Amino acid sequence: MQQGFAVAANTAPEVIRASAREAEALGYSSFWVNYPGSVDGLAALALAARETRRIKTGVGVIPLNTRRPDSIAAGVRANALPLDRLLLGVGSADPGALKRVREGVAELRSGVAAPLFVAALGPRMCHIAGEVADGVLLNWLTPEHARRSAEWVNAGAAAAGRQPPVLFTYVRIALGAAARERLLTEGARYAAIPAYADHFARMKAEPVETAIAAQNPGAVRPALLTWQDAVEEIVLRAVTAGDTVEEYTALLQAAKP
């Protein structure tokens, strides 16, 4: 199982740059930012790409209900993102999410020569991802539910007569009591979104149960081992108390592959 690292796109540029450099130096396989809408995740990802040479760089995920495929392709070109290292994640909110993702991925294939990842929560989107995507980006789930999601993805791939896409998952990680409080706040915000509320109910799990909330660096490695063989790569989505370079560095070192 490989390990990636992720930060929020609205994190300070100096933190993104420093975290990307450290992730590459420590042997992480990918570095990701999200796409919150208020900040251009492609521009934030370009900060990381310019600081690194080998590590894969991912954006997870651009909502197709607010940004069209041709605009995404133009953004990749405008930010000079290296296609040989790019992992391009897309998704969509309801209504019409399934159709929008299927059509969006098809259009992006002709505009961006990079692996396309689809964000998936429920069985129907996992099935679509299995049919059309190069990779699947899961989110806020337990290792057990990741394995169940893999079954849905594999069924979609089999129905389309293709090899299953690789499975990645965001796993929130926090170190210390203050960071854990921010993690709980973020989890509550997601739990208020109807699609995520259904997702947590389907798993019978609270948001914090899907995350790693470690009191000290020594507790990180045992928590990571629970993910062994659940997915091809876990992407550790950092949650810190103060968004400092030192806090992100401490997380990167505590969880280093």
Secondary structure, DSSP 8 states (H G I E B T S, - for coil): -EEEEEE-TTS-HHHHHHHHHHHHHHT-SEEEE---SSS-HHHHHHHHHHH-SSSEEEEEEEETTTS-HHHHHHHHHHTT--TTTEEEEEE--SSSHHHHHHHHHHHHHTT--S-EEEE--SHHHHHHHHHH-SEEEEES--HHHHHHHHHHHHHHHHHHTS---EEEEEEEEEESHHHHHHHHHHHHHHHTSHHHHHHHHHHT--GGGGSEEESSGGGHHHHHHTTTTTSSEEEEEEE-SS--HHHHHHHHHHT--
